[in-house]
Amino acid sequence: MLDELIIVRYGEIGIKSPKVRGKFERKLIENIKTVIDGDVKLKQGRIFIYPQDLGEAVEYLQRIPGIVSYSPASVTKTDHDSIKELIELYINELVDKGVFSSEDSFAIRCRRVGEHDFTSQEMAAYCGSVVYGITESKVDLSNPDFELFVEVRGDKTYIFNQKIQGLGGLPLGTQGKVISLISSGIDSPVATFLMMKRGCSVTLLNFNTYPYSSGSNDKILKIYQKLKEYSAGAKLTLYQVDYGDYLHKCIDEAPDRMTCVLCKSGMYQIAERLAKDENALAIVDGSSLGQVASQTLPNILATRYSTLMPVLSPLIGLDKVEIENIAKKIGTYDISILPDSGCSAVPRHPETHAELSQVLEALDNIGAEDEYDNAISTLKLIK
């Protein structure tokens, strides 16, 4: 029976200073351990996982930020007889499964770490002769149908045949906390995911615009559950405020065309209040430059002018197709496109080039500060 494990690789963590690298490595291992049962060890720039359930671990690793790639592998001692025995078991098992056959060309990819009495090329040739002895398959180093990877690390040798791509990025929880403005649309879940991928712990803030929408939380809860799949090692919290009264004030007492601008400005202000309570360092939104009325440059200036905290918009330079592709990849797209009531507060002709002085005047006229306080008083945790 093969001795199975998973070799995990990380990327930019490896170029950090020794102190920072060690901190990030420990956090990545901690995050892995929250979702995978088994032994986890760090050695020579690789993380080695000996899981209780290999299939389950392979699935979980695909959703953990900080992992560039990983490989289910088998291990043996570094001597020619042990390596030959392992390759024979490994290849025969792949042949039985139909993964590899005599009709397929193959290549051996060998690398070494440590001192040995053979070179990488010599070991690759030796392993190739073992494979050929089983299948008589043709060797093709340029464009093979099948690749067998052999990693010789000190007195251990690892064999595997695939490198599964991970999310990349930085370990969740290494870059501080942010407040993410989350809706049931396509963009904001993607923006949230990208900040999680960059190592940020996230607190989600949703604005319930009832009676200008249905007030249902079904979609937002489904999006929350999907994003939670990527949050191993950090608590993902969802808060909600009632925003209908503020919108009513904007519609009744401010120019009709400014509703969207005042709405977005209020969201930033309320998020900033929550950020102070949560010890968060920034606000995140799903803005993509020029995509909707509130996301033109003049409106971005006007809506963020009174916000002292940094507002991060990871989608700012992406178009809709690029954003949708990420949403499909992470599993939020099919949720976001479910039918809903939309927002009836949106004016027929929304302002696209807001004058800052006029926006500040409108906010003053509606008593915005008091309205923000009223809205934040309705803050509740959505479970």
N, C-alpha and C positions, 0 to 999 in steps of 0.2 A: 504494500500500500504506500502511495506517495505521501511524503511529509509536506503538507500544504501550508502556505502562508501568503501574505500580500506584501509586496515591496511598494512603498509610497515615496514619490519624489516631489520635491517642492522647487520653486524657481527663485524669485527675487529675494526670498528669505536668506538664501545662501550668500548674497553679496552684501548683507548688512555687516556692521561691525560685530566683533565677537560677542559683546555684551547684549546687543539688540538681537542678534541672531539666536542666541541662547534663549532669550525671553520669548521670541516668536516660536521657536521650536517647541518649547514647553507648552505654550498656549495651544498650538496645533495638536499636539499629543493629547492635551486635556480635552479639546473639542472632540477628537476622535473617540476617546474613551467614554464620552457621554452617550454615544449611540451604538458602540460596538463592544460586545463582551469578548474578552480575550487579552492576551499579553501584548503589550505595545512597547517596542524598544527602539531607541535611536542609536545609530552607529554609522560613522563615516559618511555623513550627509544623506543618509537614507533612514526612513522609518519602516520598521519591520513589524507587521501585525500577524499574530497567530490567533485568528478568530475562532470562536466556538461554532459559528455558522458562516462558512465561506461565502455562500451565495448572497446572504443577507448583507454581509460586510461589503461585498463588491457593489451592491446597489447603494448603500448609504454613502460610500466614499465619493460617489459622483456628485453629491450635494454639499460637500464640505469645502468652504473657501480656504484657499491656501495650498491646495493640492494641485499640482500641474499634471501629473499622470501617476498611474499605479498599475501593477501587474500581479495577478495571481501566479504564484510560483511554487516550485518544489526545490528542496535543498538537500545537499549531501556534503560529505567531507571532500576536501580538495586533494584527491589523488586519482590517478587515471582509472583505476579499477572501479572506484565508487562512482565516478562521473559516468563511466561507460554503463554501469548497471542502471543508474538513474535515467539516462537518456533512452535506454532500451525500454524501460517501463513507461516512460513519458510518451515516447513516439508510438509504441504499441497501443497505448490508451487512446491517443489522438486518431490513430488509424481505425480503431474499433468504433470511434464516434463519428467517423467520416470527415474529420477536420483536415486530414492529410492523407495522401495516397501516393502510390508509385507514379501516377500520372502528373503529379505536381512537381514543379521545380522548387528548389529550396536553397537557402543561404544560412550560414551560421554567423551570427553577430556576437563577437566575443570581446569583453573588456575585463581588465584586471585592476585590482587595488591591492597593493602590498608587494612583497618580494616572493618570487617563485622561480623554480628552475626551468621554466618554459616561457615563451613569449605568447602574446595574445594570438598571433597568427598560427603558431604551432598548436595551441589548444583548439583553435577554430578548425584547423585541418584534421585534428584527431577526432573531434566531435562530428565533423562532416563524414568521416569514414565510418563512424558508428551508425549514423543515420542511413548512409548508403547501404550498409550491410543489412539493414532491415527492409528497406523499400526499393533499393536500386534506383532511386529518383535522381533526376538530372540536377546538377549544381548550376545555379544562375545567380551570380553575385549582384547583377545590375537590376534585374526586374523579376525577382522570384515570386512564385505563387505562395510560398510559405517561408516564414522566417523563424528560426530558433535562436533565442537570445541566451547567451551563457555569460553570467557575471561571476568572476572569481574574486572573492573578497577574503583575503587572508586564508584561513583554514576552512572556509565554507564556500561552496559553489552553488549558485542559484540558476535554475533553468525555467524559462517561461517563453510563451509564444505570442503574447500580445501586450501592447501598451495602451491602456484605456485613458483617454483624455479626461482630466479633472476640470474644475472651474478655474483654477489659477487664482491670482489675487493674493490677499493676505489673510491670516487667520482671524476669524471673527472675534472681536473683543480687544484687538490690539491698537485700534485707532480712536478710541473714545466713543461717546454716545451722540446720536443725532435724533432730532424729531423729524419724522417724515410725514408730510401731508399726503394722506392716502385716500383715494377714492376708488370707486368700482370700475373706473375706466381702464384703458390700456396702458397709459403712460406712467402713472405714479407707481404702480407695482414694479415696473421695470426699473424706474429710478431707485426705488427702495432696494431692490435686489442688487443693483450695481454698487450701492454704498455698502451693503453687507459683504459683497465680494471684495471690497477694498478694506475690510477689517472693522467696519463700524458696527457697534451695537445700536439697535434701532428701537425707538418707541414710536409707534404709529399713532397718528392723530387724524380722525375722520370727522367731517362736518355733516351733520344730518340736516338737510335743508327743508324738511317738512314744514309747511304744506306745499312748498314749491317742487317737491318730489314725493314719491310714495312713502318715504320714511322707513322702508324695509331695509333690514340689515343682512338679508340672505346673501347677497353677492359679496359684500365686504367681509363677511365671516368666512366665505369660501376662499377669498383671496388671502385673508389672514392665515388660514390653515395651509394654503399652498406655500406661502412665504416662510411659514414656520418650518417647513421641511429643510430649509437652508440655514437654520438658526442654531445648529448644534453648538453648544458651548456658551450660548448667550440667551437670556430671556427676551422673548419678543412680546411686547405688550401693546394692546390696542385700546386707545381711548377714543371717546366720541363726545362732541359738544353739540347742543341744539343750536342751530344757526338760522332757523326760520325767522325769529324775531328781528335779528340784525338785518337780514335781507329785506324784511318788510319795511324797516326804517329807511333803508337805502332807496327802495322803490317809491316810498311815500314822500320823502323829504329831500331827495337829491335828483339832479338831472337824470332822466331815464337812461340816456346813453352810457352813464357812468356806473351802472350797476355792477358789471363784471369787474371793473377796476377796483371799486370799493370793496367788493366781495373778496378779491384776492388780497388786497391790502389788509383787511381784517383777519384773514387766515394767518398771515405772517405775524401779526401782532399777538394773536391768541397763542400761536405756536411758541412765540418768544416767552410768553408768560409760563407756559408749561415747561419749556426748556430750563428755565431758572429753577423750577421745583425738581426737575429730573436730573439736574447737573449735566445737561447736554451742552454741546459746544457749537452746534450748528443746526440749521433747518434745511431740509431737503424737499424739493418739489420736482414735478415731472415736466417742467417747462421745456419746450423745444422752440427755438427762435422763429417767430412768425407763424406758428402753427394755428393759433387761435387769437382772438382779439386781445386777450390779456397778456399775450406773449410777444408783442412787438417791443422793440427797444424802448420807445418812449413810455410804454405802459409798464415795462419791467422797472424802469427807473422810478416811475410814480408809485407803483405798488410796494416797492422795497425801501423807499426813501426813509421812512420813519423806523425801520427795523435796524437795530444796532448789531444784532447777531449775524454772522455770515449765513447767506442763503446759497446752498449748493444745488446746481441743476445739472446732473450728469448727462441728461439727454439734450442739452442745449444745442449741440451741433448735429444731431441725428434727424433724419427725415422719418416720416411715418412708417415706411416699409421697413427701415432698419429697426425701429422700435418694436414693430409687430413681430419681426423675426426673433428678437430676443424673448418677447412675451411667449411666443410659441415654444421656444426652447425650454423655458423654465416652467411652463404649464399654466400661466395665468391668462393667456389669450382667450381660450375657450370659455373661461369664466367671465372675463370682461365683456365679451360680445353677447352674453345672454341679454335678452330684452329687459329693459327697465323703463321707468317713466320719464327719464331725463330731468332737466331743470327748467321749469316754466318761468323762472325769474330772469332768464336771459332776454335782453331787449331785442327788438327787431333789428336795430342798427347800433350795435355796441361801439363804444369809443375805441379807436385804434391808435390814436396819437394824442394821448392825454397830456394836457398842460399841468405840470406839477403844481403850480399855484392854485389852479382850479380844483384839483383833487384835494389839496390840503384844506381849501375853503369848504368843500363839500363835506369832508370828514368833520370839520369843526361844526358845521351847521347841524349835522345829525347827532352831535354829542358822542362821537365814536368811542372815546375812552370809556365812558360809562357803558356803552353797548358791549365793548370788549369784556369788561368786568362781568356784565350780566351773562354773557355767553360762557365765559370760563367757569362761572358758578354752576353751570349745568354739566360740567365735566364728569364723565362716568367711565368706569372700566367695563369694556365689553368682553365677556367671557365666551 
